[in-house]
Amino acid sequence: MQPARPIKLGNLAAIVRSKNAGPYRLTFDVLFDREENYLAVSRSGALSAESVARAYGVDAKQVSSFFEIPVARAFKITFVRPHAQCGEGETDVYGAQQHVPLMNMLIPVTTTVKEFDDV
């Protein structure tokens, strides 16, 4: 077995995106086009409700849903927005610019996994 090394989630997934899930929540999609990359992330256990909460500096109780969808090679995460959509202090009305901390999460995977260029 190859030794594990940390790779950014954004270099393993084909798509990492964020968007509104109503005025009080943000939702994130992590989609893979390579089965090997999806399985490496899934088996690592490094992508979880708790690790996403840490990446965003929110309490894990704020993560309202975390789904792994094997048939789609995807993860779906939703959590409570720090500020309501269009509310005071809101900086991203559409929620489309919130995916970067998720992309930068380090996932320990074997060196045989092919990664995309650095994001």
C-alpha positions in Angstrom: 0.0 0.0 0.0 1.2 3.5 -0.9 1.8 6.0 1.9 -0.8 8.7 2.3 -0.1 12.3 1.6 -2.3 15.4 2.0 -3.9 16.8 -1.1 -6.3 19.7 -1.3 -9.9 18.6 -1.8 -10.1 21.1 -4.7 -7.3 19.1 -6.5 -9.2 15.8 -6.1 -12.8 16.9 -7.0 -14.0 17.9 -10.4 -16.4 20.5 -8.9 -16.5 22.2 -5.5 -19.3 24.8 -5.3 -21.4 26.7 -2.9 -24.8 28.3 -3.2 -27.8 29.5 -1.3 -30.1 27.0 0.4 -32.7 29.6 1.3 -32.0 32.9 3.1 -30.6 31.2 6.2 -28.4 28.3 4.9 -25.5 27.7 2.5 -25.1 24.4 0.7 -22.0 22.9 -0.8 -21.5 20.2 -3.5 -18.3 18.2 -3.9 -18.5 16.2 -7.2 -15.9 13.8 -8.6 -15.5 12.6 -12.1 -12.9 10.0 -11.1 -14.0 7.0 -9.1 -10.5 6.6 -7.6 -10.5 10.1 -6.2 -14.0 9.8 -4.8 -13.2 6.6 -3.1 -9.9 8.0 -1.7 -11.8 10.9 -0.1 -14.6 8.7 1.1 -12.3 6.1 2.7 -10.1 8.7 4.3 -12.9 9.9 6.5 -11.4 13.3 6.4 -14.4 15.0 4.9 -17.1 15.0 7.6 -19.6 17.4 9.2 -17.1 18.1 11.9 -14.1 18.8 9.6 -16.3 21.1 7.4 -17.4 23.0 10.6 -13.7 23.4 11.6 -12.8 24.7 8.1 -15.5 27.4 8.4 -15.0 28.2 12.0 -18.6 27.3 13.0 -19.9 24.9 15.6 -20.6 21.4 14.3 -24.2 21.8 15.4 -24.6 24.5 12.6 -24.1 21.8 10.0 -27.7 20.8 9.3 -27.0 18.1 6.8 -24.0 16.1 5.5 -24.7 13.5 2.8 -22.5 11.2 0.9 -24.0 10.0 -2.4 -21.9 7.1 -3.7 -23.9 6.6 -6.9 -23.2 10.2 -7.9 -19.7 10.3 -6.5 -20.7 13.3 -4.5 -20.9 14.9 -1.0 -23.6 17.5 -0.1 -23.2 19.7 3.0 -25.5 22.3 4.3 -25.0 24.7 7.2 -26.5 27.8 8.8 -25.3 31.0 7.2 -23.3 33.3 9.6 -25.6 36.2 8.3 -29.0 35.9 6.7 -29.1 36.5 3.0 -29.3 40.3 2.3 -28.9 40.9 6.1 -26.5 43.2 7.8 -23.0 41.9 7.5 -23.8 39.7 4.5 -21.0 39.8 1.9 -22.2 37.1 -0.6 -25.9 37.4 -1.4 -25.9 34.3 -3.7 -23.6 32.2 -1.5 -21.6 31.4 -4.6 -18.2 32.5 -3.2 -18.1 30.4 0.0 -16.5 27.2 -1.3 -12.8 28.1 -1.0 -12.3 26.8 2.6 -13.8 23.5 1.5 -11.5 23.4 -1.6 -8.4 24.0 0.6 -9.2 21.2 3.1 -6.3 18.7 3.1 -7.3 15.1 2.5 -4.8 12.3 3.2 -4.8 10.0 0.2 -2.4 7.5 -1.3 0.2 8.8 -3.7 -1.4 6.7 -6.6 -4.4 9.1 -6.8 -4.2 11.4 -9.7 -4.8 15.0 -8.7 -5.8 18.1 -10.7 -3.4 21.0 -10.9 -3.2 23.2 -7.8 -6.2 25.4 -7.1 
